[in-house]
Amino acid sequence: MRCLLLVAVLLAAVALGATLPATPLPRGWVKVAAKPGEVRMDAKVSMTLALRRRNMDKLDKIFWEVSDPNHENYGNHLKHDEMRDLISPGPAALTTVTNWLEANGITQYSIARHEDSIAFETTADKVEQLLGVKYAMYENEKTKQRVQKALGQMVVPDAVAQHVEVVAGHRGFPLPSLQKKQKKVQRPLGSPETNVTPALLYSVYNMSYFPTTPAGQTNIQSFFQAQGQYVDPQDLTTFCQALDPTLAPCQITKYVGTNIGTEAGIESSLDSEYITATGRGTTTWVWSYSNFDFCGDLIRWGQDVFAQANGSYPWVISMSYGAQALPNYCLGPDVDRLSKDVQKMGVMGITVVIASGDNGSGEDSRMGYNYGLLGASMPATIPYCTSVGSTTFINGNSGPEMATQDFGSGGGFSFDYGQPPYQKAAVAAFFAQNYKLPPYLSYNASGRGTPDVSALGDNFYIISQGFWEGVSGTSCSTPTFAGMVSMLNNIRLQAGKTMGFINPFLYQNPQGFNDITSGNNDVNADGYGWYAVPGWDPVSGLGTPNWGRLADAVKRLNERDFKKTGKN
């Protein structure tokens, strides 16, 4: 009898399957009683199953080799087939997971090009059945926004669990909204005395010419939009016609996801207008997500980048979203997966540029006080992206720059990721100056430091929903720098290559930056912040770009490649 009982218990355990972690409720949200009919079980849900990849140690080795200008494999980025062969979990894993989906009535799904994730659309009731979770209503204490989510521990068969790294789409929350700093425009259209415009950026950052894409090559740039932000194509057209009629093409060529042009947002207006301005003539795409599930959207984006039927993808991606909350706003496995997604993009020749945040040193965030710790912004803390902070002019609208004053440009050290090799010397030089450092226990001195670079981010002249206004934030700096990288790619493409993960190149070429030594991001003026000093610092990074000097450095890379290949 005891043997039979033991067998029954073991069979029950097998039937229950393995558990995947529950999602903690983010700060600022509370579970509330649902109103009659408020929880919609027929609601559509965009799900992503991130599968465990093979050979991640080999991927890491390749990443550093193809990203380091001093390595013989620099610029030898992988192609689709090479990536799939390297990391695909294999046919047995795919069969196990898809059989499980089909057994639960999910027959329409998409396997990623590199076979490392599976995406599908379903309904809330099907999610409950598939994962053993339960939907409920949650409300933001400040904004009163209400969302239905399923946060409980997930239960999946053991055979499936061994192949699935992250399940996303049903449990992520919106980021709390951050009102952009806005100023009324007092001077005539495009006045250089008041606002930052494309012409001013060209002048300040030494963009004296704009290389075109070489014949036979393709150059695509893009940006990420979410949280109810959309582009109005007419705003973009008006912006170009008013401020620089020579900009062409002045349009979004592809929207991956939903874009509602009649509901333009300041964030997307800003991103579209300034990546177009500095990335002149480059084809522009948008990754658009309307689910109000920030962490889930990031996981889906990691698959979507490579999902185009013809195999094309952008060489530059700009992202102006993030959170400086501690603990991290996204679940640990999500953070790890996203980091590896961005690393994979670097291995395939993509530069990912992410805003460093608008909450200064992160003593406080949009979610509240960070318990005496300084929170750098995630996902800008990912060591495989380029993090961008913001500056402003010390006087007027020209001349030397300093850290922004209208808001705190995000910067600091990650608690999630260790310090990458490309910045160790720069960070050590910063700490050696020992200038007004915050209390030692408030930060992780061995963490990944942000930002890497900066650019102007105060009082940018944009048009949104037909109205001109001045806007400030690292969201200004990020698309500005991303477009500049697109112009560097036009030079690099002459050698048939792209910049890819650009940070090692940037840190090896400090002469390509205007050093920022004034200002700080101690927004509360209480000693819990960072100060700009000579060299790299966690306020302005390496400084603001001198694009002409960076372009010269890229030309030298090409000359070296031409000598190797015998090309003129």
N, C-alpha and C positions, 0 to 999 in steps of 0.2 A: 504493500500500500504506500509506504514511504517513497519507494522508487517511482511509482506511478504519479505521486504528488509532485516529485521533483521534476519529472518529465513535463507535467502540465505547466509548472511554473516556467520552465525553460521555453516551452512553446509559446506561452503567453508573452514572454519577453521578446521573442522573435517577432511575434505579431505586432507588438507595440512599436518596434523599430527603435531607431536612434533619435536622440533629441538634439536639436539645434538651438542655440541660445535665444532667450526672449530678449526683446528690445526694451531697455529702460525708458521710462517716461522722461522726455527732456524737461529741463527746468522751464517754468513758465506755463506749462500745460497741466490740466487736471482732468480726470475722468468725470464725466457728468452723466446724469440720467438722460437717456434719449427721449426726444419727443415722439409722439405716435407717428410711425412711418418715416422717421428721420434716418434710421439706419437702413440703407437701401441695399438689399442683397443682390439686386440685379445691376448694381453699379459696376462699370467696367474697370478692370484693374490691369495695369501693364506690369507683367512679372518678368524677372530675370533670374535665371539660375546660373551663377558663376561657377564653372567647373574647375576642379584642381588641375593645374597645368604640370606638365613634365619638364624636366631639365631647367628649372629656374636658376640653378647655379650656373649653368652654361649661358643662359640669357643674361645674367648679371655680368659675367665676364665679357661677353660680346658688347654689352652696353658701354662699359667703360672704355673698351678699345676703340669703338667707332666714334666715341664722343671726345676723345682726347687728341688735340692737334699734334701732340708729340708722339703718338703711336702710329705704327706703320699701317694699321687698319682703319685709321681715321677716315670717316666719311663712307665706309663700305657698309652702308645700311642694308638690312635684310629686305627681301621681297616677300610677297604673300606666301608663296609656296614654301620658302625657306622657314618662315615663321611657323606656318602650320606644321611642318614636319618636325620642328623643334619642340613645340609646346603642346600640341594636341594630346588630350588624354587617351586617345585611341578609340577604335571602333567598339570595343567591349564596353567601355564607359558610356559612350554615346547610346548604345543599344539599351543598356540597363536603365538609363535615365529616361529615354524616350518611350520605352515600353511601359515604365511607371506612369508617365503622363497619359499615354494612350489608354491604359487600363482605367484611368480616372476620367476618361471622356475628353481629354485635351488632345486633339488630333492635328490642330493647326499650330505650328510652332516654327521658329526660325533658328537654325544652328549657325553660329557665328562662322565667319570665313576661316578663322584659324581653329575652329572646333573647340573653343575654350569657354563657350557660354551658350545658353539656349534662352530665347525670348518668346513670350506668348502673351496673348490677350485673353482674359477670362473674366469671370464675374466674382463678386465677393463671396457668394455662397459656394462656388467651386473652390475658392481659396481655402475656405473653412474645411471643406471636405478633404482637400489635398494635403493640408498641413496640420490639421487638428487644432486650429486656432479659432478664436471667437472675436468678431468685430464688436466695437463699442464706440461711443462718442467721446470726444475730448475737446476741451475748450481752452483757448489761450487766455490767461488771466488778465492780460493787459489789453489785447486787441479784441477779445471776445470772438475771434474766429473759431468756428467749430469744424472738426473733421472726423471722419470715421476711419479707424485704424484697428489692426489686429496685432497686438503686441506680445501675445503669449508665446511660450516655448513651442517650437515647431517639432512635430514628430514625423519622421519619414523612415522608410525601410532602411535597414542597415546597408543593404547593397547599394542603395542610392546615396546614403549619407557619405560613404567613403569617396564618392566622386564629386560631391557638391561642397563648394567652399562658402558661398554666400547665396541666400535667397532674399531677393529684394523686390519691392514694389507695393507691398501691402502694409508696411509698418513705419514708413518714414514720415516725418513731419515737415511742414513749411518752415523756412527760416523766418524769424521775426522780421518785419519790414524795417528798413533803415531809410529814413527820409534824407534824400540827398540835399546837401547844402545848396540853396538856390539864392540868386541875387537878381534883382530887377535890372534890366539893361537900361542905363541912363544915357548912353551916347548913341550916335547913329550906327546903323548896321555895319558890323565888322570893324568898329573902331579899335585900333591897337592900343589906345590909352586905357581901355576898360577891360577887354576880354581877351582870352587866349583864342586864337584862330589858327587855321592851317598855315597861313603865311607866316605868322609869328613863330610857329614851331619849326618851319623850314629854316628860318633865319637863326634862331637860337641854337638849334642842334646841327647846324652845318650840313643841311641837306641841300647842297647846291646843285645837285643833279639827281635824276631818277632813272636808274637803269631799267631797261625793258627786258622782258622774258626772252631768252635766246630762242631762235627758231628750233622747232622740234622738241621743245621742253614745255612743261605745264607748271604754272605757279598758282596755287590756290591758298587763300587765307580764310580764316573762319572765326566765329565767336560763338560762345555758349549763352543761351538765354533761357530763363526759367522764372518761376514765381509770378506768373501772370504778366511778364514783360514781352512785348512784341514790337516789331518794326513796322512803321508806316512808310512804304516806298516813296510816297509823295514828299514826306519830310526829308528823306535822303536826297531826292532830286532837287528840292528847293535849297537845301543846304549847299550843295555843290554849285548850283547856278548862281547863288548869291555870293559865295565866298571864294570860289575858284572854278570858273566855267571850263577850265582845261582838264579838270578831273574826269577821267573816263576809263573804264565804264563806271558809272556812278549808280550801281544797282546791286541788289542781292541776286545772285544767279540761281541759288538753290536753298530751299528751306527743308531741312530734315526734321520733320515733325510739324506741329501746328503753328501757324502764324496768323494772328488776327489783326490785320493792318488798321482796322478802325479802333483798336484798343492799344495804341502806341504807348509805351512807357519810357520814362526818362532814361532808364538804364540802357535799354536797347537802342534808343535814339542816339545816345552818346556813343555806344560801342560801334554802331554801324557807321556813324558819320566820321569818327576819327580813325578807325582802322582803314576806312576808304581814303581818308586824307593823306595819311603817311604811307600807306601801302598802295600808292598811286598805280592805277591800271591793273591791279591784281584781281583776278576772279575771286569773289567773296561768297562764302556759304554761311548758313546759320544752323546751329544745332538747337532746336527749340523743344522745350518740355513744359507741358501745361498741367502736370499732375500735382503740383504743390507737395512734392515728396523729394526734398533736396538730396538726401543720401541715396535714395533709390534712383533718382534721375542721374546721379553721377555714375552709378554702376551701369545703368543702361547706356549712357553716353560712351563708356569704355568699350562697348560692343559696337555701337552705331558708327563710330569713327571709320571703321573698316567695312561697313556693310553695303556700300554702293555696288550695284550689279556689275559695273564695268571695272571694279577694282580700284578706282581713283579715290584719293583722300587728300586733305589739305596738308601743306607743309608747315603751317602756323595755325595754332588755336589759341584764342584769347578768352580768358574767363574772369569776370569781374564779380564773382560771388564767393562767399566764405563766411566763417564764423570764428570768433576769438574766444569762444566759451570753453571753460574747463569744468568738468571733464569734457572730452570731445563730443560735439553734437552728434556725430555718427558713431555707430557701434564699432568696436575694435576690428572685427573681421572685415567690415566695410572699408575702414581706413586702410588696412593692409592691402586689400584687393585693389582699391583705387590707385594706391601708390604703384603697384606692379603694372596696372593698366597704363599709367603714364610712362613708366619705364619702358614698356613694350613700344609705345609710340615713339620714344626716343630712338630705340633700336631700328625703327623703320623710317627714320629721317625727319620726324616731326618735332617742332619746337612748341612746347606748351607754356604759355605765359599767363600767370595768375596774379590777381591783385592781392597786396599784402594786408588789406583791411583798413578800416577807417576808425578803429577804436584805440589808436595809439599803441602803448605798450601792452594793452590788454589787461590792465588792472581791473577794468570793468568791460563788459561786453554788452551786446544787445540783450543778452539773457540775464544780465545782472552782474553782481560782484563776483570775482573769481577767487574768493577765499584767500586773498593775500598772495596769490600767484599771478605771474604775468603770462597771458595767453597769446601766443602768436597765432595767426589765422590759418586754419585748415580750409581748403587744400593747398594753400600757398606754401605750407611747410613741407610738402612732399619734396624730397631731395632731388627728384628727377624733373622738376619744373623750374621755370625762371620766375621768381617772385618780384613784383614791381611795387615800389612805394611812390610817394608824392612829394613834390617840392612846390615852392612859390617864389616869386621874386622878392628880394629884400626891399627894393624900392621900385615903385611904379610897375611898369610892364616890360622891363628889360633889365639886362645886367646880371649880376651874381644872384644865385638862388640859395634858398634855405629850406629847412623842413617846414611843412605847411603849418599855418597858425589857425586857420578856420576850423580845422579838424585835426585829429591825431593820426598821422600816417602810421599804419600798422607795421610793427617790427618787433623782433625778439627771437627767442629760441624755443624750439619744439620740445614738447614732452613725449611725442610719439616717435620721432625719427632722430637717429644719431647724426653727428656732424659729418657730412660727406667730405671726401679727400680734397676736392677742388677748392674748398674755402678754408681749410684748416689753418694755413699760414696767415690768411687775411684776418680770421677771427682771433688768432693768437696775438697778432699785432694790435688789434683793437683792445683786448684785455690788458695788454702790456702798458697801455697808456693810463689805465686805472682812473679814468676821468668820470667822476660823479656816477659811479655804478650804483644800481639799486641794491637793496639788501640781498645778500648772497643766496639765501634760501628761497627767494621769490622767483628764481629762474633756473633753467637747466643749462649750465655753461657748456656742456658737452653735446647739446642738441643742435639740430640743423638751424642755422641762423637765417633770418629774413629781415629785409628784402635783399635781393641780389643787386638790383639796380633801381633807379628812380627816374621819374620824368615829371614835368609840370603837371599839376593836378588841381589847380585852383582857378575857379571862375572861367571855365571853358564855355565858349559860345556855341550853343546847340539850338536846334529847333525840334520841338516835340508837340504833336497834335496841332501843328500850325502856328505855335507860339515860340518866339525867340526868348531865351533866358540864359543866365549864367549858372553853371553847375560845377560843383567841386567834389573830389573824391579820388581814391586810387583807381576808381573805375574810369577816370579820365586818363590817367597815366598808362594804364595797362593796354588798351587798344592802340594808343599812340606808339608805345614801344613795339607792340606786335607788328604793326604796319611797317616799322623800320626794319624789323627782321625779314619781312617779305622782300624788301628792297635789297637786303644783303643776300637773300636767296637768289635774286635775279643775277647777281654777280657769281655766286657759287655754282649756279646752274650752267654757267659757261664751261665748267669742268664736269658737268653731268652729275653734280652732287648738291646736297642741301646742307644747311647749317645743323639740322637735327638738334639734339640736346646741346644747347649753346653755352651753358655755364662754364665749362672748362675753358673754352675760347675767351669768354668775357674776363674771367679772373686772370688769364694769361696775358691780357691786353689792357691793363689799367690805364694806359695812355689814351684809350678810347673813351674816357669819361671825364667829366668835369667834377672834381672832388667837392663835395658839400660838407662844410665844416661849421655851419651855423644852424641853430634850432634844435628842437628835441620833440619827443612824443610823450612827454610826461604831462598828460592832459590835466591831471588833478594837482599838479605842482606840489607833490608830496614826497618826491624822491623815488617813486616807483615808476621810473621811465628811463629812456635812453637818450643820449646826447650825440649829435653829429660831431665827429672828430676827423682829423686827417686820415685818409685811407678808408677802408670799409668800416661801416658801423651799422647797427641794427635800427637805424632810422632811415638812412638814404642808400644803404648798400654801397656799391662801388662809386655811386654818383649818377649824374645824368649823362646821356650819351652825346658824344661828339661823333655823329654818324659818319662824317667824312673820314675820320681816322679809323673807325671800325671797318669801313669799306676798303681802305688801303690794306688793312690787315687781312681781309678776306682775299683781296687780289694776290697777296703774297702766298696764301694757301694755294690758290689756283696755279700760280707760277711754279710752285713746288710740284704740284700734280702734273703739270704740263711737261716738266723735265723728266718725270718718271715715265710718262707715256710717249714722249716725243712729239706731243701736240703743240702747235704754235698758239 
